[in-house]
Amino acid sequence: MPVPRTRSARGIAVVAVLVIVAAIVARWNPWRYVYLMPAADSGVFLGVTTAAVVLLGIAAHVARPRRVINAVTAWLVAAMLVLCAWPVFDAVHDTGYDRGATAVVAASADERFEVVAVRYTARGSTFHVDRYRLRSRAGALSRQADRFLVEIYQSGAASARGAVAAVGFSGPREVEIRTADDSRWTVTFDPRSLSLPHTLMWSETTGYEWTRRR
């Protein structure tokens, strides 16, 4: 017995809506899950939502009852609004930096946490930002700290002065940072929430200084 058109259209529409919701959650990622971060890329997001819009169009074509067509059309319009608005949102929040590869620079003795470093290079310039992040090691549930552990703003000529010489875990909830001038800085974190009380920042004008949570 053939499946009724209404049921088929409803099933396709539900799948499309779930795909759109999943794409938005991955893009927003309020829990800072590490493995969701690649899905937050603009290209991935637009590709997934475009596929969902195509599914909604198919559902509208398959459906016959007007109420189903109206419901599917409403979701289709909402999805199109998301697709049209997101590039504008990205343009507003474009930092003008190219993101480098993520490198693991330290791991805790119990292997529950790690520190990763990423370099962001300004387009058409030698200016770059080095950012160090604390992450948990929990497989698919690995999360990232709510703020940077270290953030360094520098030009190519000043890289040696503002460099981080070493990063290591000095305790179960402490990270020690040793800088190029052999200074040592200790940051305490919450093992559950990965919350950090402050960020260690460096710039060519101020040198290293603490930036506390506001």
Disulfide bonds with the S-S distance in Angstrom:
none
